[in-house]
Amino acid sequence: MIKLLIFDLDGTLVDTSQDITDAVNYALKPFSQRAYSVEETKAMVGSGISKLIESLVLAGDLIHPNPPLEKGGRGDFSAVKIALNRFLEYYTAHLLDNTKPYPGVNETLLKLGDYKKAVISNKREALSKGVLEGLGLSKFFEVVLGSDSVAENKPSPVPVLEVLKRLSVPKQEAVMIGDSNYDVESAHSAGIKIIAVTYGFRKRDMLKDADFMIDSFGEVTGVLAEINKFR
């Protein structure tokens, strides 16, 4: 029987895409000659904000600040630090401006009351908890891990294994629910099955290796019933 459900946050439980996009554009404003759309941001997030900001600063159409930006030069990393600090400043202050749970999340989590539940995000732990608390979802989860909670982030299996350890649940009794290829890889590397949601930040073809796919959050209950039939 499945006893533990491990959820991704952004793109699975909650739609944070507009607030993340606004924070990215604020962060890059001193350096970038363009603004990113929500769809562009959704396609890029997943491995953590630090890596996202670094990649955009180093690869984007940049205005040359002081010190000048040169590929591989010290100015690159000064700009990355400034942009990351600007992101965190803005995002912390605007965490819930547009963020909301996906349809059916509250109702379905209530139905899943008999399961242990955890969240693993590549967003920092304090920000992840801030989102959950602000939306009234924190009461559902016994463990919340962020990008700074463990030594490695998804797609590494490390955060999944840490949740299993903390909640004393064997891997065969756990399932992950997520919206990205990072979630799929993390779950499989840890030896657990994954239910991929298709409404999140990744296109369906990037989720092809998932064990199950669902188009709405409420379908989780049906998939779990099917899994438990054979346990």
ZADO-1210 file (C-alpha; in nm, 4 decimals, padded with zeros to 6 digits):
<atoms>
<atom x="00.0000" y="00.0000" z="00.0000" code="MET" pos="1"/>
<atom x="00.1109" y="00.3528" z="-00.0732" code="ILE" pos="2"/>
<atom x="00.1532" y="00.5482" z="00.2500" code="LYS" pos="3"/>
<atom x="00.3504" y="00.8558" z="00.1435" code="LEU" pos="4"/>
<atom x="00.2854" y="01.1161" z="-00.1259" code="LEU" pos="5"/>
<atom x="00.5719" y="01.3483" z="-00.2209" code="ILE" pos="6"/>
<atom x="00.4637" y="01.6572" z="-00.4128" code="PHE" pos="7"/>
<atom x="00.6500" y="01.9089" z="-00.6199" code="ASP" pos="8"/>
<atom x="00.5367" y="02.2676" z="-00.5516" code="LEU" pos="9"/>
<atom x="00.5573" y="02.5047" z="-00.8505" code="ASP" pos="10"/>
<atom x="00.3553" y="02.3762" z="-01.1431" code="GLY" pos="11"/>
<atom x="00.2044" y="02.0914" z="-00.9409" code="THR" pos="12"/>
<atom x="00.0314" y="02.2247" z="-00.6301" code="LEU" pos="13"/>
<atom x="00.0399" y="02.5959" z="-00.7112" code="VAL" pos="14"/>
<atom x="00.0698" y="02.8204" z="-01.0152" code="ASP" pos="15"/>
<atom x="00.3546" y="03.0568" z="-00.9300" code="THR" pos="16"/>
<atom x="00.4415" y="03.1409" z="-01.2898" code="SER" pos="17"/>
<atom x="00.3336" y="03.5067" z="-01.2991" code="GLN" pos="18"/>
<atom x="00.5022" y="03.6007" z="-00.9707" code="ASP" pos="19"/>
<atom x="00.8249" y="03.4240" z="-01.0686" code="ILE" pos="20"/>
<atom x="00.8199" y="03.5962" z="-01.4084" code="THR" pos="21"/>
<atom x="00.7667" y="03.9374" z="-01.2490" code="ASP" pos="22"/>
<atom x="01.0564" y="03.8732" z="-01.0104" code="ALA" pos="23"/>
<atom x="01.2850" y="03.7545" z="-01.2914" code="VAL" pos="24"/>
<atom x="01.2148" y="04.0655" z="-01.4968" code="ASN" pos="25"/>
<atom x="01.2714" y="04.2901" z="-01.1950" code="TYR" pos="26"/>
<atom x="01.5976" y="04.1104" z="-01.1183" code="ALA" pos="27"/>
<atom x="01.7306" y="04.1490" z="-01.4722" code="LEU" pos="28"/>
<atom x="01.6101" y="04.5037" z="-01.5385" code="LYS" pos="29"/>
<atom x="01.9522" y="04.6711" z="-01.4800" code="PRO" pos="30"/>
<atom x="02.1183" y="04.4237" z="-01.7157" code="PHE" pos="31"/>
<atom x="01.8693" y="04.3021" z="-01.9750" code="SER" pos="32"/>
<atom x="01.7233" y="04.4736" z="-02.2791" code="GLN" pos="33"/>
<atom x="01.4184" y="04.2486" z="-02.2842" code="ARG" pos="34"/>
<atom x="01.1419" y="04.1188" z="-02.0600" code="ALA" pos="35"/>
<atom x="01.0570" y="03.7503" z="-02.0386" code="TYR" pos="36"/>
<atom x="00.7022" y="03.6228" z="-02.0832" code="SER" pos="37"/>
<atom x="00.5306" y="03.3806" z="-01.8475" code="VAL" pos="38"/>
<atom x="00.5574" y="03.1025" z="-02.1060" code="GLU" pos="39"/>
<atom x="00.9307" y="03.1629" z="-02.1462" code="GLU" pos="40"/>
<atom x="00.9846" y="03.1589" z="-01.7710" code="THR" pos="41"/>
<atom x="00.7816" y="02.8399" z="-01.7251" code="LYS" pos="42"/>
<atom x="01.0009" y="02.6665" z="-01.9813" code="ALA" pos="43"/>
<atom x="01.3191" y="02.7680" z="-01.7975" code="MET" pos="44"/>
<atom x="01.2410" y="02.7187" z="-01.4282" code="VAL" pos="45"/>
<atom x="01.2896" y="02.3869" z="-01.2549" code="GLY" pos="46"/>
<atom x="01.6517" y="02.3612" z="-01.1510" code="SER" pos="47"/>
<atom x="01.6338" y="02.6457" z="-00.8994" code="GLY" pos="48"/>
<atom x="01.6347" y="03.0232" z="-00.9138" code="ILE" pos="49"/>
<atom x="02.0100" y="03.0638" z="-00.8636" code="SER" pos="50"/>
<atom x="02.0845" y="02.8577" z="-01.1755" code="LYS" pos="51"/>
<atom x="01.8080" y="03.0306" z="-01.3706" code="LEU" pos="52"/>
<atom x="01.9328" y="03.3809" z="-01.2900" code="ILE" pos="53"/>
<atom x="02.2925" y="03.2838" z="-01.3632" code="GLU" pos="54"/>
<atom x="02.2029" y="03.1358" z="-01.7007" code="SER" pos="55"/>
<atom x="01.9973" y="03.4402" z="-01.8012" code="LEU" pos="56"/>
<atom x="02.2617" y="03.6899" z="-01.6927" code="VAL" pos="57"/>
<atom x="02.5364" y="03.5042" z="-01.8748" code="LEU" pos="58"/>
<atom x="02.3368" y="03.4268" z="-02.1889" code="ALA" pos="59"/>
<atom x="02.1006" y="03.7230" z="-02.2309" code="GLY" pos="60"/>
<atom x="02.1152" y="04.0475" z="-02.4272" code="ASP" pos="61"/>
<atom x="02.2791" y="04.2508" z="-02.1546" code="LEU" pos="62"/>
<atom x="02.3409" y="04.6148" z="-02.0941" code="ILE" pos="63"/>
<atom x="02.7015" y="04.6422" z="-01.9781" code="HIS" pos="64"/>
<atom x="02.7019" y="04.7681" z="-01.6192" code="PRO" pos="65"/>
<atom x="03.0031" y="04.8587" z="-01.4089" code="ASN" pos="66"/>
<atom x="03.2112" y="04.6423" z="-01.3948" code="PRO" pos="67"/>
<atom x="03.1734" y="04.5500" z="-01.7639" code="PRO" pos="68"/>
<atom x="03.0243" y="04.2106" z="-01.8394" code="LEU" pos="69"/>
<atom x="03.2523" y="03.9786" z="-02.0299" code="GLU" pos="70"/>
<atom x="03.1913" y="03.6108" z="-02.0753" code="LYS" pos="71"/>
<atom x="03.3837" y="03.4384" z="-01.7999" code="GLY" pos="72"/>
<atom x="03.4953" y="03.7689" z="-01.6517" code="GLY" pos="73"/>
<atom x="03.4492" y="03.8802" z="-01.2938" code="ARG" pos="74"/>
<atom x="03.1763" y="04.1217" z="-01.3969" code="GLY" pos="75"/>
<atom x="02.9579" y="03.8279" z="-01.4977" code="ASP" pos="76"/>
<atom x="02.9489" y="03.6967" z="-01.1445" code="PHE" pos="77"/>
<atom x="02.9030" y="04.0389" z="-00.9894" code="SER" pos="78"/>
<atom x="02.5960" y="04.0816" z="-01.2103" code="ALA" pos="79"/>
<atom x="02.4675" y="03.7343" z="-01.1172" code="VAL" pos="80"/>
<atom x="02.4916" y="03.8184" z="-00.7470" code="LYS" pos="81"/>
<atom x="02.3177" y="04.1535" z="-00.7905" code="ILE" pos="82"/>
<atom x="02.0430" y="04.0001" z="-01.0036" code="ALA" pos="83"/>
<atom x="01.9880" y="03.7122" z="-00.7595" code="LEU" pos="84"/>
<atom x="01.9611" y="03.9529" z="-00.4662" code="ASN" pos="85"/>
<atom x="01.7140" y="04.1640" z="-00.6633" code="ARG" pos="86"/>
<atom x="01.5093" y="03.8531" z="-00.7419" code="PHE" pos="87"/>
<atom x="01.4948" y="03.7436" z="-00.3783" code="LEU" pos="88"/>
<atom x="01.4113" y="04.0958" z="-00.2616" code="GLU" pos="89"/>
<atom x="01.1238" y="04.1323" z="-00.5069" code="TYR" pos="90"/>
<atom x="00.9918" y="03.7771" z="-00.4890" code="TYR" pos="91"/>
<atom x="00.9864" y="03.7705" z="-00.1092" code="THR" pos="92"/>
<atom x="00.7800" y="04.0908" z="-00.1085" code="ALA" pos="93"/>
<atom x="00.5436" y="03.9719" z="-00.3840" code="HIS" pos="94"/>
<atom x="00.5264" y="03.6004" z="-00.3052" code="LEU" pos="95"/>
<atom x="00.1493" y="03.5688" z="-00.3353" code="LEU" pos="96"/>
<atom x="00.0471" y="03.8556" z="-00.5636" code="ASP" pos="97"/>
<atom x="-00.0828" y="03.6197" z="-00.8322" code="ASN" pos="98"/>
<atom x="00.0032" y="03.2736" z="-00.6978" code="THR" pos="99"/>
<atom x="-00.2831" y="03.0353" z="-00.6323" code="LYS" pos="100"/>
<atom x="-00.3453" y="02.6614" z="-00.5962" code="PRO" pos="101"/>
<atom x="-00.4416" y="02.4730" z="-00.9087" code="TYR" pos="102"/>
<atom x="-00.8077" y="02.3678" z="-00.9341" code="PRO" pos="103"/>
<atom x="-00.8956" y="02.0807" z="-00.7034" code="GLY" pos="104"/>
<atom x="-00.5816" y="02.0980" z="-00.4885" code="VAL" pos="105"/>
<atom x="-00.7476" y="02.1852" z="-00.1561" code="ASN" pos="106"/>
<atom x="-01.0343" y="01.9415" z="-00.2012" code="GLU" pos="107"/>
<atom x="-00.8094" y="01.6569" z="-00.3128" code="THR" pos="108"/>
<atom x="-00.5568" y="01.7054" z="-00.0324" code="LEU" pos="109"/>
<atom x="-00.8460" y="01.6813" z="00.2138" code="LEU" pos="110"/>
<atom x="-00.9503" y="01.3510" z="00.0549" code="LYS" pos="111"/>
<atom x="-00.5922" y="01.2253" z="00.0907" code="LEU" pos="112"/>
<atom x="-00.5928" y="01.2761" z="00.4650" code="GLY" pos="113"/>
<atom x="-00.4861" y="00.9195" z="00.5463" code="ASP" pos="114"/>
<atom x="-00.1573" y="00.9554" z="00.3569" code="TYR" pos="115"/>
<atom x="00.1632" y="01.1068" z="00.4863" code="LYS" pos="116"/>
<atom x="00.2501" y="01.4008" z="00.2637" code="LYS" pos="117"/>
<atom x="00.5643" y="01.5996" z="00.1867" code="ALA" pos="118"/>
<atom x="00.6765" y="01.8722" z="-00.0535" code="VAL" pos="119"/>
<atom x="01.0094" y="01.8845" z="-00.2365" code="ILE" pos="120"/>
<atom x="01.0840" y="02.2062" z="-00.4234" code="SER" pos="121"/>
<atom x="01.3886" y="02.3488" z="-00.5959" code="ASN" pos="122"/>
<atom x="01.2746" y="02.6816" z="-00.4518" code="LYS" pos="123"/>
<atom x="01.4393" y="02.7828" z="-00.1229" code="ARG" pos="124"/>
<atom x="01.2779" y="02.6270" z="00.1837" code="GLU" pos="125"/>
<atom x="01.1653" y="02.9550" z="00.3434" code="ALA" pos="126"/>
<atom x="01.0014" y="03.0692" z="00.0200" code="LEU" pos="127"/>
<atom x="00.8368" y="02.7292" z="-00.0300" code="SER" pos="128"/>
<atom x="00.6962" y="02.7359" z="00.3216" code="LYS" pos="129"/>
<atom x="00.5882" y="03.0970" z="00.2724" code="GLY" pos="130"/>
<atom x="00.3820" y="03.0011" z="-00.0315" code="VAL" pos="131"/>
<atom x="00.2229" y="02.7030" z="00.1438" code="LEU" pos="132"/>
<atom x="00.1464" y="02.8982" z="00.4605" code="GLU" pos="133"/>
<atom x="00.0108" y="03.1969" z="00.2712" code="GLY" pos="134"/>
<atom x="-00.2296" y="02.9772" z="00.0752" code="LEU" pos="135"/>
<atom x="-00.3385" y="02.7721" z="00.3763" code="GLY" pos="136"/>
<atom x="-00.1767" y="02.4535" z="00.2483" code="LEU" pos="137"/>
<atom x="00.1013" y="02.4006" z="00.5017" code="SER" pos="138"/>
<atom x="-00.1268" y="02.2024" z="00.7342" code="LYS" pos="139"/>
<atom x="-00.1315" y="01.9159" z="00.4859" code="PHE" pos="140"/>
<atom x="00.2437" y="01.8470" z="00.4852" code="PHE" pos="141"/>
<atom x="00.4702" y="01.6884" z="00.7446" code="GLU" pos="142"/>
<atom x="00.7946" y="01.7743" z="00.5636" code="VAL" pos="143"/>
<atom x="00.8836" y="02.0594" z="00.3260" code="VAL" pos="144"/>
<atom x="01.2267" y="02.0560" z="00.1615" code="LEU" pos="145"/>
<atom x="01.3680" y="02.3369" z="-00.0505" code="GLY" pos="146"/>
<atom x="01.6796" y="02.3908" z="-00.2573" code="SER" pos="147"/>
<atom x="01.8797" y="02.4792" z="00.0540" code="ASP" pos="148"/>
<atom x="01.7487" y="02.1923" z="00.2708" code="SER" pos="149"/>
<atom x="01.9761" y="01.9153" z="00.1443" code="VAL" pos="150"/>
<atom x="02.3102" y="01.8845" z="-00.0342" code="ALA" pos="151"/>
<atom x="02.1604" y="01.8151" z="-00.3792" code="GLU" pos="152"/>
<atom x="01.8409" y="01.9192" z="-00.5544" code="ASN" pos="153"/>
<atom x="01.6151" y="01.7459" z="-00.8038" code="LYS" pos="154"/>
<atom x="01.6870" y="01.5699" z="-01.0394" code="PRO" pos="155"/>
<atom x="01.9123" y="01.4096" z="-00.7764" code="SER" pos="156"/>
<atom x="01.7417" y="01.1416" z="-00.5643" code="PRO" pos="157"/>
<atom x="01.8861" y="01.2987" z="-00.2470" code="VAL" pos="158"/>
<atom x="01.5788" y="01.5039" z="-00.1439" code="PRO" pos="159"/>
<atom x="01.3452" y="01.2100" z="-00.2050" code="VAL" pos="160"/>
<atom x="01.5645" y="00.9796" z="00.0017" code="LEU" pos="161"/>
<atom x="01.5755" y="01.2419" z="00.2775" code="GLU" pos="162"/>
<atom x="01.1951" y="01.2544" z="00.2944" code="VAL" pos="163"/>
<atom x="01.1757" y="00.8738" z="00.3075" code="LEU" pos="164"/>
<atom x="01.4275" y="00.8754" z="00.5915" code="LYS" pos="165"/>
<atom x="01.2549" y="01.1476" z="00.7925" code="ARG" pos="166"/>
<atom x="00.9136" y="00.9858" z="00.7666" code="LEU" pos="167"/>
<atom x="01.0407" y="00.6260" z="00.8010" code="SER" pos="168"/>
<atom x="00.8662" y="00.5066" z="00.4859" code="VAL" pos="169"/>
<atom x="01.0197" y="00.2433" z="00.2516" code="PRO" pos="170"/>
<atom x="01.0482" y="00.3477" z="-00.1116" code="LYS" pos="171"/>
<atom x="00.7957" y="00.0908" z="-00.2318" code="GLN" pos="172"/>
<atom x="00.5301" y="00.2673" z="-00.0209" code="GLU" pos="173"/>
<atom x="00.5899" y="00.6140" z="-00.1683" code="ALA" pos="174"/>
<atom x="00.4805" y="00.7939" z="-00.4846" code="VAL" pos="175"/>
<atom x="00.5891" y="01.1305" z="-00.6200" code="MET" pos="176"/>
<atom x="00.3622" y="01.3793" z="-00.7970" code="ILE" pos="177"/>
<atom x="00.5295" y="01.6430" z="-01.0142" code="GLY" pos="178"/>
<atom x="00.5177" y="01.8390" z="-01.3375" code="ASP" pos="179"/>
<atom x="00.8720" y="01.8223" z="-01.4723" code="SER" pos="180"/>
<atom x="01.1367" y="01.5928" z="-01.6109" code="ASN" pos="181"/>
<atom x="01.3417" y="01.6774" z="-01.2998" code="TYR" pos="182"/>
<atom x="01.0679" y="01.5220" z="-01.0849" code="ASP" pos="183"/>
<atom x="01.0561" y="01.2116" z="-01.3036" code="VAL" pos="184"/>
<atom x="01.4315" y="01.1637" z="-01.2878" code="GLU" pos="185"/>
<atom x="01.4505" y="01.2306" z="-00.9137" code="SER" pos="186"/>
<atom x="01.1726" y="00.9826" z="-00.8363" code="ALA" pos="187"/>
<atom x="01.3091" y="00.7054" z="-01.0551" code="HIS" pos="188"/>
<atom x="01.6646" y="00.7554" z="-00.9283" code="SER" pos="189"/>
<atom x="01.5301" y="00.7108" z="-00.5754" code="ALA" pos="190"/>
<atom x="01.3396" y="00.3982" z="-00.6777" code="GLY" pos="191"/>
<atom x="00.9843" y="00.5300" z="-00.6471" code="ILE" pos="192"/>
<atom x="00.7031" y="00.5713" z="-00.8981" code="LYS" pos="193"/>
<atom x="00.5860" y="00.9100" z="-01.0211" code="ILE" pos="194"/>
<atom x="00.2555" y="01.0562" z="-01.1319" code="ILE" pos="195"/>
<atom x="00.3230" y="01.3418" z="-01.3743" code="ALA" pos="196"/>
<atom x="00.0756" y="01.6282" z="-01.4072" code="VAL" pos="197"/>
<atom x="00.0385" y="01.7710" z="-01.7574" code="THR" pos="198"/>
<atom x="-00.1075" y="02.1117" z="-01.6623" code="TYR" pos="199"/>
<atom x="00.2146" y="02.2482" z="-01.5103" code="GLY" pos="200"/>
<atom x="00.5324" y="02.4077" z="-01.6418" code="PHE" pos="201"/>
<atom x="00.6522" y="02.1322" z="-01.8767" code="ARG" pos="202"/>
<atom x="00.5140" y="02.0043" z="-02.2044" code="LYS" pos="203"/>
<atom x="00.3660" y="01.6558" z="-02.2131" code="ARG" pos="204"/>
<atom x="00.6452" y="01.5065" z="-02.4235" code="ASP" pos="205"/>
<atom x="00.8987" y="01.5899" z="-02.1516" code="MET" pos="206"/>
<atom x="00.7037" y="01.3679" z="-01.9096" code="LEU" pos="207"/>
<atom x="00.6957" y="01.0564" z="-02.1260" code="LYS" pos="208"/>
<atom x="00.9047" y="00.8516" z="-01.8812" code="ASP" pos="209"/>
<atom x="00.6596" y="00.9016" z="-01.5932" code="ALA" pos="210"/>
<atom x="00.4751" y="00.5950" z="-01.4635" code="ASP" pos="211"/>
<atom x="00.1385" y="00.7712" z="-01.4819" code="PHE" pos="212"/>
<atom x="00.0081" y="01.0973" z="-01.6277" code="MET" pos="213"/>
<atom x="-00.2903" y="01.3035" z="-01.5178" code="ILE" pos="214"/>
<atom x="-00.4460" y="01.6158" z="-01.6669" code="ASP" pos="215"/>
<atom x="-00.5955" y="01.7528" z="-01.3446" code="SER" pos="216"/>
<atom x="-00.4925" y="01.7327" z="-00.9805" code="PHE" pos="217"/>
<atom x="-00.8117" y="01.5585" z="-00.8734" code="GLY" pos="218"/>
<atom x="-00.7164" y="01.2533" z="-01.0802" code="GLU" pos="219"/>
<atom x="-00.4492" y="01.1676" z="-00.8210" code="VAL" pos="220"/>
<atom x="-00.7034" y="00.9787" z="-00.6101" code="THR" pos="221"/>
<atom x="-00.8006" y="00.7481" z="-00.8960" code="GLY" pos="222"/>
<atom x="-00.4404" y="00.6657" z="-00.9826" code="VAL" pos="223"/>
<atom x="-00.3620" y="00.5878" z="-00.6191" code="LEU" pos="224"/>
<atom x="-00.6633" y="00.3571" z="-00.6020" code="ALA" pos="225"/>
<atom x="-00.5332" y="00.1703" z="-00.9078" code="GLU" pos="226"/>
<atom x="-00.1823" y="00.1417" z="-00.7631" code="ILE" pos="227"/>
<atom x="-00.3121" y="00.0146" z="-00.4298" code="ASN" pos="228"/>
<atom x="-00.5202" y="-00.2551" z="-00.6013" code="LYS" pos="229"/>
<atom x="-00.2016" y="-00.4414" z="-00.6810" code="PHE" pos="230"/>
<atom x="-00.0215" y="-00.3902" z="-00.3497" code="ARG" pos="231"/>
</atoms>
